[in-house]
Amino acid sequence: MRAVAEHEFTGEEWYLRGHFPGEPIVPGVILVESCAQAATVMAMSMPDQREGLGLFAGIEEMRFKRIVRPGDLGRFEAVMEKFRRSFARVKVRALVGDQVAAEGTILAVFQPRPK
């Protein structure tokens, strides 16, 4: 199972104002969160998970390889490696063009949404 999402970083994002003044760079935590959101959408495409809530359980071997700046189009890829019960292991990558900006593994737990 695989999901791909895209976001164009315009420079208007709130987190770029302070990261860094005069030299805006997309924070690594935003790249990881973007990958996690792609993984959650992928998991929610499964009938049993459609109404669920995806929660971080861990991040493994995340590496940052390229700076992402305003004007860049980020592509976020998530590939399900393992899904048992409600636990998922997902390989993720953030790319700009064909260059890897970040890659690693996200561990997640999916729970029924609280009522």
Secondary structure, 3 states (H helix, E strand, C coil): CEEEEEEECCCCCHHHCCCCCCCCCCCHHHHHHHHHHHHHHHHHCCHHHCCEEEEEEEEEEEEECCCCCCCCEEEEEEEEEEEECCEEEEEEEEEECCEEEEEEEEEEEEEECCC
